[in-house]
């Protein structure tokens, strides 16, 4: 499934890319499950998110161990060093995205014990935008695609705008309907988890650019990336 990412790479780099892409697939699947569970209030789907969490954690450890093994060899070329550094960072961001998917699933389960309350209308487009952002991030990694990675960075402001609208809507609901505060707090936390997933997707896109071009575009320095 990661042949596109590794087909033109030397063996050592190919191993690392295959491992990180395999982990990325698992994380994307769990994020999608968590988002669907939230939008549909599906407790069973939320429960499925917990099942893959141990595998994601094991993948994180395996990738770190393999990279440390290669670094101890002290014979890496410049492009290999960039890949190893970027992958260590991507690995951590993916693990955190997996944790946040679990956090959303926990919110869904908590909501099943609350009285029925509608999601804020802005929550669905926000969740869908986060899901699309994750997909673009993964594919920028698989296909070594700078255009997709840059597109992820340019999507970050949209997520922040959705977050602001969701937060405002929930604050208004809590003020007007004190009996629904528990549900609104759960939704507020879920929207915060969504925002953090988008932040980690942005971090990964930045690391993909660093790996491919050796350019640091963190903290809004996208102008550092000069296209060929």
Secondary structure, 3 states (H helix, E strand, C coil): CCHHHHCCCCHHHHHHHHHHHHHHHHHHHHHHHHHHHHHHCCHHHHHHHHHHHHHHHHHHHHHHHHHHHHHHCCCCCHHHHHHHHHHHHHHHHHHHHHHHHHHHHHHHHHHCCCCCCCCCHHHHHHHHHHHHHHHHHHHHHHCCCHHHHHHHHHHHHHHHHHHHHHHHHHHHHHHHCHHHHHHHHHHHHHHHHHHHHHHHHHHHHHHHHHHHHCCCCCCCCHHHCCCC
